[in-house]
C-alpha cells in the first residue's frame, strides 16, 4: 500500500518513489513489533522467529537455526522453541515477539 498524499522518507529515500524490489530491500531494515507479539498461531516459537529470516534474508537453514537459537537464548526462552503460541504465557509471547522483531540484527527505530 502506498501513501498518496505525503513524502515518506527513510534514510534519505522517499519510499513512495521507489520500485517494489527497492522497497523490499528497504524493508529488510525494519522489524515490527505488534501488541501481543502477533505470532502465527500455526507455527511454533522457533518457526515464528525464523519467519522474517526466511522471508527477508539469504541465510541458509543452518544459519537461521543458529540465529533463532541465539535470539531465543537472549530472552531466556531457549526451552520454548517447539511450543505453539497457545502454549505460551503472555510475558513469554511479548518476549518472543520482541526477539523476532530484533532478530535480524537491524538498527532499532522506535516510532510512536
N, C-alpha and C positions, 0 to 999 in steps of 0.2 A: 504494500500500500504506500503510495507516495503522497506526501503533503503537497497541496497545490497552491497554498497561499503564502508561505513564508520560506525564507532561507533556512536550511537545516545544516549548519556547519559542524564538522567534526574534524579536528586535526587539520584545519585549513582546506577541507574539501566540502563542497556543497553536495550532500548525499542525494539531493534531488536531481542533480545534473550528471550523474554517472550511470553507467550501464549496470544491468543486473549482475553481471560477472564481477564488476568492480565493487558493487555493493556487498556481494558475498565475501570478498576479501576484507572489506572494512569491518563487516560483522564478526570476523574472527577475533577482533579486538574487544568484543563485548561478551560479558556473561550477564545473564538476567536472573535475578532472584525474586521469586514471587512469594506472596504471603502463603504460608503453609508448605512451602517447598516446591509446589507444583510438580509432584512426581507422577510419572507414568504408572498407573495402577497395575498394569500387566507386566511390568518389569521389576526385577529385584533391585536392591540398592546398588549393587555393582553395575548392573546394566544402565540404571538411571545416570550414574556418574559417568559412565563410558559413553553415553549417547552423544554429547556435544563433541567429544574427541573423535568419534567415528564419523560424525557429520561434517565437522569443520577442519579436521587435521588430516595429514597424510601419514599418521602413525600406523605402524603395523599392530596386530593384535597383542603381541608380546609386550610391546612398549606401552600400549594402552593399559594392559593388565597391571604393569608396574606402576604407572601413574595413578590409576584408580586405587590400588592398594596403598600407595603413599598418601593420597588425598584422604582416604578413609581413616588412616592412622593419625593424620594431622588433627582430626577432630575426635580422636579416641573412639572410632566406630569400626575398627577392623573386624569385629565379630558380627557385623550386620550385613555383610555383602550379599548373602543368599536370601535375606528376608525381603518380603514384599512390603510396600508402604503400609498396608493394613496391619502389619505386624510390628510397626514401629511406634514408639511414643511420640507425642507432639514435639518434645525437645529434640528427639532424635531426627525427626523429619526436618526441623529447622536447620540443624547442624548439617545434615546431608544435603539439603538444598543450597546452603551456603558453600559447601565444599564443591558441589557441582558447578556453581557459578564461578568459582575461583580456580577450578581445577586446571584450566588450560594455561595457567600462569601468565595471564594478560594483565595489563595495568588495571587498577580498580578505579572506576569513576562513579562517585556517589551522586545520583541525580534525584532531586526531590520534586 
